[in-house]
């Protein structure tokens, strides 16, 4: 099994195999086609390039999907294991790998590995003091401002709340 994953990883991160003309150059970028050709070197995907060539319109629907990792793959590729489908998505739409991996991890290991836990501001406040302030380090997509302002209002501390931005970069 480890050998398969190692070969799969190498397949998806190294250069391409002998190139064939891109059968769907109007919508499929050449790099995506080369990645599909490379993936076709694995036994589980041996007919992938041929499938895309023969049924380009059905594969275009996957390519054009807002969430290609949730789209039904055409033909025999519809029943792929989630990890293998992730490899196809990586070839077709590298811009959608992060949400595809998050969905894979969530369905395989559990949502607790992809969803941020809710912050218990009451517990954080109880742990703080005048010499131990609360400091929030934010990640992209998180904004606790509304929750902090509401909590400060509940404690009657709105006038004493200070938010200091350290900037970006």
DSSP file (Angstrom, degrees, kcal/mol; ACC not computed):
  #  RESIDUE AA STRUCTURE BP1 BP2  ACC     N-H-->O    O-->H-N    N-H-->O    O-->H-N    TCO  KAPPA ALPHA  PHI   PSI    X-CA   Y-CA   Z-CA
    1    1 A X     >        0   0    0      0, 0.0     4,-2.2     0, 0.0     5,-0.2   0.000 360.0 360.0 360.0 -42.6    0.0    0.0    0.0
    2    2 A X  H  >  +     0   0    0      1,-0.2     4,-2.5     2,-0.2     5,-0.2   0.889 360.0  54.1 -61.7 -38.5    2.8    2.4    0.9
    3    3 A X  H  > S+     0   0    0      2,-0.2     4,-2.7     1,-0.2    -1,-0.2   0.903 107.2  51.4 -61.6 -41.0    4.4    1.7   -2.5
    4    4 A X  H  > S+     0   0    0      1,-0.2     4,-2.7     2,-0.2    -2,-0.2   0.936 112.0  45.2 -61.3 -47.3    1.2    2.6   -4.2
    5    5 A X  H  X S+     0   0    0     -4,-2.2     4,-2.8     2,-0.2    -1,-0.2   0.873 112.8  51.5 -66.5 -36.3    0.9    5.9   -2.4
    6    6 A X  H  X S+     0   0    0     -4,-2.5     4,-2.5     2,-0.2    -2,-0.2   0.936 113.0  44.7 -63.8 -46.0    4.6    6.7   -3.0
    7    7 A X  H  X S+     0   0    0     -4,-2.7     4,-2.5     2,-0.2    -2,-0.2   0.899 113.7  50.8 -64.6 -40.1    4.1    6.0   -6.7
    8    8 A X  H  X S+     0   0    0     -4,-2.7     4,-1.9    -5,-0.2    -2,-0.2   0.918 110.4  49.0 -62.4 -44.2    0.9    8.0   -6.7
    9    9 A X  H  X S+     0   0    0     -4,-2.8     4,-0.8     1,-0.2    -2,-0.2   0.936 113.0  46.8 -61.5 -46.6    2.7   11.0   -5.0
   10   10 A X  H >X S+     0   0    0     -4,-2.5     4,-1.4     1,-0.2     3,-0.7   0.895 109.9  54.6 -62.1 -39.8    5.6   10.8   -7.5
   11   11 A X  H 3< S+     0   0    0     -4,-2.5    -1,-0.2     1,-0.2    -2,-0.2   0.881 111.5  44.0 -60.7 -38.9    3.1   10.6  -10.4
   12   12 A X  H 3< S+     0   0    0     -4,-1.9    -1,-0.2     1,-0.2    -2,-0.2   0.530 119.8  39.6 -87.4  -6.1    1.3   13.8   -9.2
   13   13 A X  H << S+     0   0    0     -4,-0.8    -2,-0.2    -3,-0.7    -1,-0.2   0.481 103.2  70.8-121.6  -4.3    4.4   15.8   -8.5
   14   14 A X  S  < S-     0   0    0     -4,-1.4    24,-0.1     1,-0.2    -4,-0.0  -0.461  89.6 -69.5-107.9-178.6    6.9   15.0  -11.2
   15   15 A X        -     0   0    0     -2,-0.2    -1,-0.2     1,-0.1     2,-0.1   0.001  58.1 -92.5 -64.2 173.6    7.1   15.8  -14.9
   16   16 A X        -     0   0    0      1,-0.1    -1,-0.1    -4,-0.0     3,-0.1  -0.352  29.0-119.7 -90.8 168.5    4.8   14.3  -17.5
   17   17 A X        -     0   0    0     17,-0.4    -1,-0.1     1,-0.3    21,-0.1  -0.121  66.4 -39.6 -86.8-171.2    5.0   11.2  -19.7
   18   18 A X  S    S-     0   0    0     19,-0.1    -1,-0.3     1,-0.1     2,-0.2  -0.325  74.4-124.1 -53.9 130.7    5.0   11.2  -23.5
   19   19 A X        -     0   0    0     -3,-0.1     2,-0.3     3,-0.0    -1,-0.1  -0.530  23.7-166.3 -85.3 147.7    2.5   13.8  -24.5
   20   20 A X        -     0   0    0     -2,-0.2    17,-0.1    13,-0.1     3,-0.1  -0.872  43.9 -79.0-119.2 156.5   -0.5   13.2  -26.8
   21   21 A X        -     0   0    0     -2,-0.3     2,-0.5     1,-0.1    -1,-0.0  -0.308  49.8-108.6 -59.0 139.3   -2.5   16.0  -28.3
   22   22 A X    >   -     0   0    0      1,-0.2     3,-0.8     2,-0.0    -1,-0.1  -0.582  27.0-159.9 -69.7 115.9   -4.9   17.6  -25.9
   23   23 A X  T 3  S+     0   0    0     -2,-0.5    -1,-0.2     1,-0.3     3,-0.1   0.610  88.5  37.2 -76.6 -10.4   -8.4   16.4  -27.2
   24   24 A X  T >>  +     0   0    0      4,-0.1     4,-3.3     1,-0.1     3,-1.8  -0.248  67.2 146.7-133.9  46.0  -10.2   19.3  -25.4
   25   25 A X  T <4  +     0   0    0     -3,-0.8     5,-0.1     1,-0.3    -1,-0.1   0.679  64.2  71.8 -62.1 -17.5   -7.8   22.2  -25.8
   26   26 A X  T 34 S+     0   0    0      1,-0.1    -1,-0.3    -3,-0.1     3,-0.1   0.824 124.3   2.9 -67.1 -30.2  -10.7   24.6  -26.0
   27   27 A X  T <4 S+     0   0    0     -3,-1.8     2,-0.7     1,-0.1    -2,-0.2   0.596 116.1  78.7-129.2 -22.8  -11.5   24.2  -22.2
   28   28 A X  S  < S-     0   0    0     -4,-3.3    -1,-0.1     4,-0.0    -4,-0.1  -0.828  76.9-129.2 -98.1 116.1   -8.8   21.9  -20.8
   29   29 A X     >  -     0   0    0     -2,-0.7     4,-2.1    63,-0.2     3,-0.3  -0.280  19.1-120.5 -60.6 147.0   -5.4   23.5  -20.0
   30   30 A X  H  > S+     0   0    0      1,-0.2     4,-2.6     2,-0.2     5,-0.2   0.858 113.3  56.1 -58.0 -36.9   -2.4   21.7  -21.5
   31   31 A X  H  > S+     0   0    0      2,-0.2     4,-2.2     1,-0.2    -1,-0.2   0.906 106.7  49.5 -63.7 -40.0   -1.0   21.3  -18.0
   32   32 A X  H  > S+     0   0    0     -3,-0.3     4,-2.3     2,-0.2    -2,-0.2   0.905 110.7  50.8 -63.9 -40.9   -4.1   19.6  -16.8
   33   33 A X  H  X S+     0   0    0     -4,-2.1     4,-2.3     2,-0.2    -2,-0.2   0.914 109.5  49.9 -63.4 -42.5   -4.0   17.3  -19.8
   34   34 A X  H  X S+     0   0    0     -4,-2.6     4,-2.2     1,-0.2   -17,-0.4   0.891 110.1  51.2 -62.8 -38.4   -0.3   16.4  -19.1
   35   35 A X  H  X S+     0   0    0     -4,-2.2     4,-2.6     2,-0.2    -2,-0.2   0.894 109.0  50.4 -65.7 -39.3   -1.3   15.7  -15.5
   36   36 A X  H  X S+     0   0    0     -4,-2.3     4,-1.8     2,-0.2    13,-0.2   0.897 109.9  50.8 -64.0 -40.0   -4.1   13.4  -16.6
   37   37 A X  H  < S+     0   0    0     -4,-2.3     4,-0.3     2,-0.2    -2,-0.2   0.909 110.8  48.9 -62.2 -41.7   -1.6   11.6  -18.9
   38   38 A X  H >< S+     0   0    0     -4,-2.2     3,-1.6     1,-0.2     4,-0.2   0.920 110.3  50.1 -64.4 -43.6    0.8   11.2  -16.0
   39   39 A X  H >< S+     0   0    0     -4,-2.6     3,-1.9     1,-0.3     6,-0.3   0.829  99.3  67.7 -63.7 -30.9   -2.0    9.8  -13.8
   40   40 A X  T 3< S+     0   0    0     -4,-1.8    -1,-0.3     1,-0.3    -2,-0.2   0.617  83.3  73.8 -65.5 -11.8   -2.9    7.4  -16.6
   41   41 A X  T <  S+     0   0    0     -3,-1.6     2,-0.3    -4,-0.3    -1,-0.3   0.668  80.4  87.1 -75.8 -15.0    0.4    5.6  -16.0
   42   42 A X  S X  S-     0   0    0     -3,-1.9     3,-1.6    -4,-0.2     4,-0.1  -0.640  87.2-125.6 -82.9 143.1   -1.1    4.2  -12.8
   43   43 A X  G >  S+     0   0    0     -2,-0.3     3,-1.2     1,-0.3     4,-0.2   0.849 108.5  57.5 -59.7 -35.9   -3.0    0.9  -13.2
   44   44 A X  G 3  S+     0   0    0      1,-0.3    -1,-0.3     2,-0.1     3,-0.1   0.695 117.3  34.9 -68.2 -16.8   -6.2    2.3  -11.6
   45   45 A X  G X  S+     0   0    0     -3,-1.6     3,-2.3    -6,-0.3     4,-0.4   0.082  76.8 126.7-122.3  21.5   -6.3    5.1  -14.2
   46   46 A X  T <  S+     0   0    0     -3,-1.2     4,-0.2     1,-0.3     3,-0.1   0.760  81.8  38.3 -57.9 -27.7   -4.9    3.3  -17.2
   47   47 A X  T 3> S+     0   0    0     -4,-0.2     4,-2.5     1,-0.1    -1,-0.3   0.261  86.4 103.7-105.3  12.4   -7.9    4.3  -19.4
   48   48 A X  H <> S+     0   0    0     -3,-2.3     4,-2.5     2,-0.2     5,-0.2   0.939  80.9  46.4 -62.7 -49.6   -8.3    7.8  -18.0
   49   49 A X  H  > S+     0   0    0     -4,-0.4     4,-2.2   -13,-0.2    -1,-0.2   0.904 114.9  48.4 -60.4 -40.5   -6.7    9.7  -20.9
   50   50 A X  H  > S+     0   0    0     -4,-0.2     4,-2.6     2,-0.2    -1,-0.2   0.890 109.8  52.5 -65.8 -39.2   -8.8    7.6  -23.4
   51   51 A X  H  X S+     0   0    0     -4,-2.5     4,-1.9     2,-0.2    -2,-0.2   0.900 110.4  47.4 -64.0 -41.2  -12.0    8.2  -21.4
   52   52 A X  H  < S+     0   0    0     -4,-2.5    -1,-0.2     2,-0.2    -2,-0.2   0.903 112.9  49.9 -66.4 -40.3  -11.4   12.0  -21.5
   53   53 A X  H >< S+     0   0    0     -4,-2.2     3,-0.6    -5,-0.2    -2,-0.2   0.918 115.3  42.0 -63.2 -44.4  -10.7   11.8  -25.2
   54   54 A X  H 3< S+     0   0    0     -4,-2.6    -1,-0.2     1,-0.2    -2,-0.2   0.780 128.5  27.7 -76.2 -26.9  -13.8    9.8  -26.0
   55   55 A X  T 3X  +     0   0    0     -4,-1.9     4,-1.8    -5,-0.2     3,-0.5  -0.352  69.8 150.4-133.0  53.4  -16.2   11.7  -23.7
   56   56 A X  H <> S+     0   0    0     -3,-0.6     4,-2.0     1,-0.2     5,-0.1   0.838  71.0  56.7 -58.8 -37.4  -14.7   15.2  -23.5
   57   57 A X  H  > S+     0   0    0      1,-0.2     4,-1.4     2,-0.2    -1,-0.2   0.898 106.7  48.5 -65.6 -39.6  -18.1   16.9  -22.9
   58   58 A X  H  > S+     0   0    0     -3,-0.5     4,-1.0     1,-0.2    -1,-0.2   0.888 112.7  48.5 -66.9 -37.6  -18.9   14.9  -19.8
   59   59 A X  H  X S+     0   0    0     -4,-1.8     4,-2.4     1,-0.2    -1,-0.2   0.814 104.1  60.9 -71.3 -29.1  -15.5   15.6  -18.4
   60   60 A X  H  X S+     0   0    0     -4,-2.0     4,-3.0     1,-0.2    -1,-0.2   0.874  97.8  58.4 -63.8 -35.5  -16.0   19.3  -19.2
   61   61 A X  H  X S+     0   0    0     -4,-1.4     4,-0.8     2,-0.2    -1,-0.2   0.888 108.2  45.6 -60.3 -38.4  -19.0   19.2  -16.8
   62   62 A X  H >< S+     0   0    0     -4,-1.0     3,-0.6     2,-0.2    -2,-0.2   0.927 113.4  49.7 -68.3 -44.7  -16.6   18.1  -14.0
   63   63 A X  H 3< S+     0   0    0     -4,-2.4    -2,-0.2     1,-0.2    -1,-0.2   0.888 114.0  45.0 -60.5 -40.8  -14.1   20.7  -15.0
   64   64 A X  H 3< S+     0   0    0     -4,-3.0    -1,-0.2    -5,-0.1    -2,-0.2   0.588  87.6 116.1 -81.7 -11.1  -16.7   23.5  -15.0
   65   65 A X    X<  -     0   0    0     -4,-0.8     3,-0.6    -3,-0.6     4,-0.1  -0.285  67.5-136.0 -62.9 141.9  -18.3   22.4  -11.7
   66   66 A X  T 3  S+     0   0    0      1,-0.3     2,-0.3     2,-0.1    -1,-0.1   0.845 106.8  26.6 -64.2 -33.9  -18.1   24.9   -8.8
   67   67 A X  T >> S+     0   0    0      1,-0.1     3,-2.2    32,-0.0     4,-0.6  -0.707  73.3 175.3-128.1  78.9  -17.2   21.9   -6.6
   68   68 A X  G X4 S+     0   0    0     -3,-0.6     3,-0.6    -2,-0.3    -1,-0.1   0.759  76.4  65.0 -61.7 -24.5  -15.6   19.3   -8.9
   69   69 A X  G 34 S+     0   0    0      1,-0.2    -1,-0.3    27,-0.1    20,-0.1   0.689 106.5  44.1 -70.5 -15.9  -14.8   17.0   -5.9
   70   70 A X  G <4 S+     0   0    0     -3,-2.2    -1,-0.2    -8,-0.1    -2,-0.2   0.501  94.4 103.3-101.2  -7.6  -18.6   16.6   -5.4
   71   71 A X  S << S-     0   0    0     -4,-0.6     2,-0.4    -3,-0.6    -9,-0.1  -0.406  80.5-108.0 -76.3 151.3  -19.3   16.1   -9.1
   72   72 A X        -     0   0    0     -2,-0.1     2,-0.2     1,-0.0     6,-0.1  -0.663  32.9-132.0 -78.3 128.4  -20.1   12.7  -10.5
   73   73 A X        -     0   0    0     -2,-0.4     5,-0.1     4,-0.2   -14,-0.1  -0.568  28.7-104.4 -79.9 145.8  -17.2   11.5  -12.7
   74   74 A X  S >  S-     0   0    0     -2,-0.2     3,-1.5     3,-0.1    -1,-0.1  -0.303  70.8 -22.3 -70.3 152.2  -18.1   10.1  -16.1
   75   75 A X  G >  S-     0   0    0      1,-0.3     3,-1.7     2,-0.2     4,-0.2  -0.112 127.1  -5.0  59.1-139.2  -18.2    6.4  -17.0
   76   76 A X  G >  S+     0   0    0      1,-0.3     3,-0.7     2,-0.1    -1,-0.3   0.624 125.0  70.6 -67.3 -12.8  -16.2    3.8  -15.0
   77   77 A X  G X  S+     0   0    0     -3,-1.5     3,-1.2     1,-0.2    -1,-0.3   0.477  73.5  87.0 -84.8  -1.2  -14.6    6.6  -12.9
   78   78 A X  G <  S+     0   0    0     -3,-1.7    -1,-0.2     1,-0.2    -5,-0.2   0.842  88.4  49.0 -65.0 -33.0  -17.9    7.3  -11.1
   79   79 A X  G <  S+     0   0    0     -3,-0.7    -1,-0.2    -4,-0.2    -2,-0.1   0.138  80.6 141.3 -96.1  21.1  -17.2    4.7   -8.5
   80   80 A X    <   -     0   0    0     -3,-1.2    -7,-0.1     1,-0.1    -3,-0.0  -0.278  60.7-102.1 -63.6 146.4  -13.7    5.7   -7.6
   81   81 A X     >  -     0   0    0      1,-0.1     4,-2.4     4,-0.0     3,-0.3  -0.348  39.1-108.2 -59.0 149.2  -12.5    5.6   -4.0
   82   82 A X  H  > S+     0   0    0      1,-0.2     4,-1.9     2,-0.2    -1,-0.1   0.844 118.6  52.1 -55.3 -38.8  -12.5    9.1   -2.5
   83   83 A X  H  > S+     0   0    0      2,-0.2     4,-1.4     1,-0.2    -1,-0.2   0.912 110.4  47.8 -66.7 -41.0   -8.7    9.3   -2.5
   84   84 A X  H  > S+     0   0    0     -3,-0.3     4,-1.6     1,-0.2    -2,-0.2   0.877 109.6  52.9 -67.4 -36.5   -8.4    8.3   -6.2
   85   85 A X  H  X S+     0   0    0     -4,-2.4     4,-2.5     1,-0.2    -1,-0.2   0.883 103.7  58.1 -64.5 -35.9  -11.1   10.9   -7.1
   86   86 A X  H  X S+     0   0    0     -4,-1.9     4,-2.3    -5,-0.2    -1,-0.2   0.874 103.3  53.0 -58.8 -38.5   -9.0   13.4   -5.2
   87   87 A X  H  X S+     0   0    0     -4,-1.4     4,-1.5     2,-0.2    -1,-0.2   0.884 108.8  48.8 -65.3 -39.2   -6.1   12.6   -7.6
   88   88 A X  H  X S+     0   0    0     -4,-1.6     4,-2.6     2,-0.2     5,-0.2   0.927 111.3  49.5 -66.2 -44.1   -8.4   13.2  -10.6
   89   89 A X  H  X S+     0   0    0     -4,-2.5     4,-3.3     1,-0.2     7,-0.2   0.897 106.9  56.4 -60.6 -40.5   -9.6   16.5   -9.2
   90   90 A X  H  < S+     0   0    0     -4,-2.3    -1,-0.2     1,-0.2    -2,-0.2   0.869 111.1  43.9 -60.5 -36.7   -6.0   17.5   -8.6
   91   91 A X  H  < S+     0   0    0     -4,-1.5     3,-0.4    -3,-0.2    -2,-0.2   0.939 121.8  36.7 -72.0 -47.9   -5.2   17.0  -12.3
   92   92 A X  H  < S+     0   0    0     -4,-2.6     2,-0.3     1,-0.2   -63,-0.2   0.926 134.5  14.9 -72.6 -46.2   -8.3   18.7  -13.6
   93   93 A X    ><  +     0   0    0     -4,-3.3     3,-2.4    -5,-0.2    -1,-0.2  -0.665  57.7 172.4-135.6  76.8   -8.7   21.6  -11.1
   94   94 A X  G >  S+     0   0    0     -3,-0.4     3,-1.2    -2,-0.3     4,-0.3   0.750  80.4  67.5 -59.2 -21.7   -5.6   22.2   -9.0
   95   95 A X  G 3  S+     0   0    0      1,-0.2    -1,-0.3     2,-0.1     4,-0.2   0.653 100.0  50.1 -70.6 -14.0   -7.4   25.4   -7.7
   96   96 A X  G <> S+     0   0    0     -3,-2.4     4,-1.7    -7,-0.2    -1,-0.2   0.203  78.7 100.6-108.7  14.1   -9.9   23.1   -5.9
   97   97 A X  H <> S+     0   0    0     -3,-1.2     4,-3.2     2,-0.2     5,-0.3   0.910  77.4  55.8 -67.3 -41.8   -7.5   20.8   -4.2
   98   98 A X  H  > S+     0   0    0     -4,-0.3     4,-2.4     1,-0.2     5,-0.2   0.951 112.4  39.9 -60.9 -51.7   -7.8   22.5   -0.8
   99   99 A X  H  > S+     0   0    0     -4,-0.2     4,-2.2     1,-0.2    -1,-0.2   0.864 116.2  53.2 -65.3 -30.9  -11.6   22.1   -0.5
  100  100 A X  H  X S+     0   0    0     -4,-1.7     4,-2.3     2,-0.2    -2,-0.2   0.916 110.6  45.7 -67.5 -42.3  -11.3   18.6   -2.0
  101  101 A X  H  X S+     0   0    0     -4,-3.2     4,-3.1     2,-0.2     5,-0.3   0.906 111.4  52.9 -66.2 -41.2   -8.8   17.6    0.6
  102  102 A X  H  X S+     0   0    0     -4,-2.4     4,-2.5    -5,-0.3    -2,-0.2   0.913 111.1  46.6 -60.6 -42.0  -10.8   19.1    3.4
  103  103 A X  H  X S+     0   0    0     -4,-2.2     4,-2.4     2,-0.2    -1,-0.2   0.900 113.2  49.8 -65.8 -40.3  -13.9   17.2    2.2
  104  104 A X  H  X S+     0   0    0     -4,-2.3     4,-2.2     2,-0.2     5,-0.3   0.939 113.6  44.3 -63.4 -47.8  -11.8   14.0    2.0
  105  105 A X  H  X>S+     0   0    0     -4,-3.1     4,-2.9     1,-0.2     5,-1.4   0.917 113.6  51.7 -63.9 -43.0  -10.4   14.4    5.5
  106  106 A X  H  <5S+     0   0    0     -4,-2.5     4,-0.3    -5,-0.3    -1,-0.2   0.897 115.5  40.0 -61.2 -41.5  -13.8   15.3    6.9
  107  107 A X  H  <5S+     0   0    0     -4,-2.4    -1,-0.2    -5,-0.2    -2,-0.2   0.795 124.3  38.6 -79.1 -27.6  -15.5   12.2    5.4
  108  108 A X  H  <5S+     0   0    0     -4,-2.2    -2,-0.2    -5,-0.2    -3,-0.2   0.914 134.0  15.4 -88.7 -48.5  -12.6    9.9    6.1
  109  109 A X  T  <5S-     0   0    0     -4,-2.9    -3,-0.2    -5,-0.3     2,-0.1   0.723 116.2 -88.9-101.3 -26.7  -11.3   11.0    9.5
  110  110 A X    > < -     0   0    0     -5,-1.4     3,-1.7    -4,-0.3    -1,-0.2  -0.335  31.0 -90.3 126.5 150.5  -14.2   13.1   10.8
  111  111 A X  G >> S+     0   0    0      1,-0.3     4,-2.4     2,-0.2     3,-1.8   0.722 112.1  76.9 -65.4 -22.1  -15.3   16.7   10.7
  112  112 A X  G 34 S+     0   0    0      1,-0.3    -1,-0.3     2,-0.2     5,-0.1   0.708  91.3  57.2 -62.9 -16.8  -13.4   17.6   13.9
  113  113 A X  G <4 S+     0   0    0     -3,-1.7    -1,-0.3    -8,-0.1    -2,-0.2   0.564 117.7  29.0 -89.4  -9.1  -10.2   17.6   11.8
  114  114 A X  T <4 S+     0   0    0     -3,-1.8     2,-0.4    -4,-0.2    -2,-0.2   0.579 105.7  75.6-123.8 -17.7  -11.5   20.2    9.4
  115  115 A X  S  < S-     0   0    0     -4,-2.4     2,-0.3    -9,-0.0    -1,-0.1  -0.831  77.6-125.5-101.1 135.3  -13.9   22.4   11.3
  116  116 A X        -     0   0    0     -2,-0.4     2,-0.1     1,-0.1     3,-0.1  -0.557  29.5-116.2 -74.5 137.5  -12.6   24.9   13.8
  117  117 A X        -     0   0    0     -2,-0.3     2,-0.2    -5,-0.1    -1,-0.1  -0.418  34.8 -99.7 -71.2 151.4  -14.0   24.5   17.3
  118  118 A X        -     0   0    0     -2,-0.1     2,-0.4     1,-0.1    -1,-0.1  -0.482  38.2-117.8 -69.4 139.6  -16.1   27.4   18.6
  119  119 A X        -     0   0    0     -2,-0.2     2,-1.2    -3,-0.1     3,-0.1  -0.667  14.8-142.3 -82.3 129.4  -14.2   29.6   21.0
  120  120 A X     >  -     0   0    0     -2,-0.4     4,-2.2     1,-0.2     3,-0.3  -0.766  18.7-175.7 -91.5  93.6  -15.6   29.7   24.5
  121  121 A X  H  > S+     0   0    0     -2,-1.2     4,-2.8     1,-0.2     5,-0.2   0.823  79.5  58.8 -63.2 -31.9  -15.0   33.4   25.3
  122  122 A X  H  > S+     0   0    0      2,-0.2     4,-2.1     1,-0.2    -1,-0.2   0.928 108.5  44.6 -63.0 -44.1  -16.3   33.0   28.9
  123  123 A X  H  > S+     0   0    0     -3,-0.3     4,-1.4     2,-0.2    -2,-0.2   0.896 113.9  50.1 -67.0 -40.2  -13.6   30.4   29.6
  124  124 A X  H  X S+     0   0    0     -4,-2.2     4,-0.7     1,-0.2     3,-0.3   0.924 111.1  49.0 -62.7 -43.5  -10.9   32.5   27.9
  125  125 A X  H >< S+     0   0    0     -4,-2.8     3,-0.8     1,-0.2    -2,-0.2   0.883 107.1  55.2 -63.8 -38.9  -12.0   35.5   29.9
  126  126 A X  H 3< S+     0   0    0     -4,-2.1    -1,-0.2     1,-0.2    -2,-0.2   0.817 108.2  49.9 -64.7 -29.7  -11.8   33.5   33.2
  127  127 A X  H 3< S+     0   0    0     -4,-1.4    -1,-0.2    -3,-0.3    -2,-0.2   0.597 100.7  83.3 -82.7 -11.9   -8.2   32.6   32.4
  128  128 A X    <<  +     0   0    0     -3,-0.8     2,-0.3    -4,-0.7     5,-0.2  -0.410  52.2 174.9 -91.0 167.0   -7.2   36.2   31.7
  129  129 A X        -     0   0    0      3,-2.0     3,-0.4    -2,-0.1     5,-0.0  -0.892  52.2 -82.6-152.6-178.0   -6.2   38.9   34.1
  130  130 A X  S    S+     0   0    0     -2,-0.3     3,-0.2     1,-0.2    -2,-0.0   0.799 133.9  39.0 -64.0 -27.1   -4.9   42.5   34.0
  131  131 A X  S    S+     0   0    0      1,-0.2     2,-0.4     2,-0.0    -1,-0.2   0.501 116.5  53.3-100.3  -5.9   -1.4   41.1   33.5
  132  132 A X  S    S-     0   0    0     -3,-0.4    -3,-2.0     2,-0.0    -1,-0.2  -0.762  78.4-172.9-128.0  85.0   -2.5   38.3   31.2
  133  133 A X        -     0   0    0     -2,-0.4     2,-0.5    -3,-0.2    -3,-0.1  -0.236  30.0-102.2 -75.6 165.9   -4.5   39.8   28.3
  134  134 A X        -     0   0    0     -5,-0.0     2,-0.5    -6,-0.0    -1,-0.1  -0.773  37.5-171.6 -86.3 129.4   -6.5   37.9   25.7
  135  135 A X        -     0   0    0     -2,-0.5     2,-0.6     2,-0.0     0, 0.0  -0.991   7.1-158.4-124.6 126.0   -4.7   37.8   22.3
  136  136 A X        -     0   0    0     -2,-0.5     2,-0.7     2,-0.0    -2,-0.0  -0.917   2.0-164.9-106.9 120.3   -6.4   36.5   19.2
  137  137 A X        -     0   0    0     -2,-0.6     2,-0.2     0, 0.0    -2,-0.0  -0.927  21.9-149.3-102.5 115.4   -4.2   35.3   16.4
  138  138 A X        -     0   0    0     -2,-0.7     2,-0.3     4,-0.0     5,-0.1  -0.538  11.1-156.5 -92.5 150.1   -6.4   35.0   13.4
  139  139 A X    >   -     0   0    0     -2,-0.2     3,-2.2     1,-0.1    -1,-0.0  -0.792  47.0 -70.1-112.9 162.6   -6.2   32.7   10.4
  140  140 A X  T 3  S+     0   0    0     -2,-0.3     3,-0.1     1,-0.3    -1,-0.1  -0.257 121.6  20.1 -54.6 133.6   -7.8   33.4    7.0
  141  141 A X  T 3  S+     0   0    0      1,-0.3     2,-0.4    -3,-0.0    -1,-0.3   0.317  98.5 110.1  91.1  -7.7  -11.5   33.2    7.2
  142  142 A X    <   +     0   0    0     -3,-2.2    -1,-0.3     2,-0.0     2,-0.2  -0.849  31.9 165.0-104.7 137.9  -11.9   33.8   10.9
  143  143 A X        +     0   0    0     -2,-0.4     3,-0.5    -3,-0.1     4,-0.3  -0.714   8.4 172.6-149.7  94.0  -13.3   36.9   12.4
  144  144 A X     >  +     0   0    0     -2,-0.2     4,-2.6     1,-0.2     5,-0.2   0.336  49.9 109.3 -84.4   9.2  -14.3   36.8   16.1
  145  145 A X  H  > S+     0   0    0      1,-0.2     4,-2.8     2,-0.2     5,-0.2   0.901  77.1  47.5 -53.9 -49.3  -14.9   40.6   16.2
  146  146 A X  H  > S+     0   0    0     -3,-0.5     4,-2.3     1,-0.2    -1,-0.2   0.913 113.8  47.8 -61.6 -42.6  -18.7   40.3   16.5
  147  147 A X  H  > S+     0   0    0     -4,-0.3     4,-2.4     2,-0.2    -1,-0.2   0.887 113.0  48.9 -65.3 -38.8  -18.5   37.6   19.2
  148  148 A X  H  X S+     0   0    0     -4,-2.6     4,-2.6     2,-0.2    -2,-0.2   0.924 111.5  48.4 -67.5 -44.4  -15.9   39.7   21.2
  149  149 A X  H  X S+     0   0    0     -4,-2.8     4,-2.0    -5,-0.2    -2,-0.2   0.900 113.2  48.2 -62.7 -40.7  -18.0   42.9   21.0
  150  150 A X  H  X S+     0   0    0     -4,-2.3     4,-2.3    -5,-0.2    -2,-0.2   0.919 112.2  48.7 -65.3 -43.6  -21.1   41.0   22.1
  151  151 A X  H  X S+     0   0    0     -4,-2.4     4,-1.7     1,-0.2    -2,-0.2   0.906 110.6  51.0 -63.8 -41.3  -19.2   39.4   25.0
  152  152 A X  H  <>S+     0   0    0     -4,-2.6     5,-3.2     1,-0.2     6,-0.6   0.891 110.1  50.0 -63.0 -39.7  -17.8   42.7   26.0
  153  153 A X  H ><5S+     0   0    0     -4,-2.0     3,-1.0     4,-0.2    -1,-0.2   0.899 108.0  53.1 -65.3 -40.4  -21.3   44.2   26.0
  154  154 A X  H 3<5S+     0   0    0     -4,-2.3    -1,-0.2     1,-0.3    -2,-0.2   0.843 112.3  45.1 -62.9 -33.4  -22.6   41.4   28.2
  155  155 A X  T 3<5S-     0   0    0     -4,-1.7    -1,-0.3    -5,-0.2    -2,-0.2   0.434 114.2-117.6 -89.6  -0.4  -19.9   42.0   30.7
  156  156 A X  T < 5S+     0   0    0     -3,-1.0    -3,-0.2    -4,-0.4     3,-0.2   0.811  84.7 115.0  69.1  30.0  -20.5   45.8   30.6
  157  157 A X    >>< +     0   0    0     -5,-3.2     3,-1.4    -6,-0.2     4,-0.6   0.179  25.2 115.8-117.0  15.3  -16.9   46.3   29.3
  158  158 A X  G >4 S+     0   0    0     -6,-0.6     3,-0.9     1,-0.3    -1,-0.1   0.869  78.8  51.5 -55.2 -38.8  -17.6   47.7   25.8
  159  159 A X  G 34 S+     0   0    0      1,-0.2    -1,-0.3    -3,-0.2    -2,-0.1   0.692 111.1  48.5 -73.3 -17.0  -16.0   51.1   26.7
  160  160 A X  G <4 S+     0   0    0     -3,-1.4     2,-0.3    -8,-0.1    -1,-0.2   0.407  84.1 112.9-102.4   1.4  -12.9   49.3   28.0
  161  161 A X    <<  -     0   0    0     -3,-0.9     2,-0.5    -4,-0.6   -12,-0.0  -0.596  44.7-171.7 -78.5 130.4  -12.3   47.1   25.0
  162  162 A X        -     0   0    0     -2,-0.3     2,-0.5     2,-0.0    -2,-0.0  -0.986   6.7-165.9-124.5 123.9   -9.2   47.8   22.9
  163  163 A X        -     0   0    0     -2,-0.5     2,-0.5     2,-0.0    -2,-0.0  -0.939   7.7-171.3-108.2 124.9   -8.6   46.1   19.6
  164  164 A X        -     0   0    0     -2,-0.5     2,-0.5     3,-0.0    -2,-0.0  -0.969  10.4-150.3-120.0 122.3   -5.0   46.4   18.3
  165  165 A X        -     0   0    0     -2,-0.5     3,-0.1     1,-0.1    -2,-0.0  -0.781   6.8-162.3 -92.5 130.9   -4.2   45.3   14.8
  166  166 A X        -     0   0    0     -2,-0.5    -1,-0.1     1,-0.3     2,-0.0   0.441  43.3-128.7 -88.3   0.3   -0.6   44.1   14.3
  167  167 A X        -     0   0    0      2,-0.1     2,-0.3     0, 0.0    -1,-0.3  -0.193  27.8 -63.8  84.0-177.5   -1.1   44.5   10.5
  168  168 A X              0   0    0      1,-0.2    -3,-0.0    -3,-0.1     0, 0.0  -0.773 360.0 360.0-108.3 153.8   -0.4   42.1    7.7
  169  169 A X              0   0    0     -2,-0.3    -1,-0.2     0, 0.0    -2,-0.1   0.446 360.0 360.0 105.2 360.0    2.8   40.6    6.6
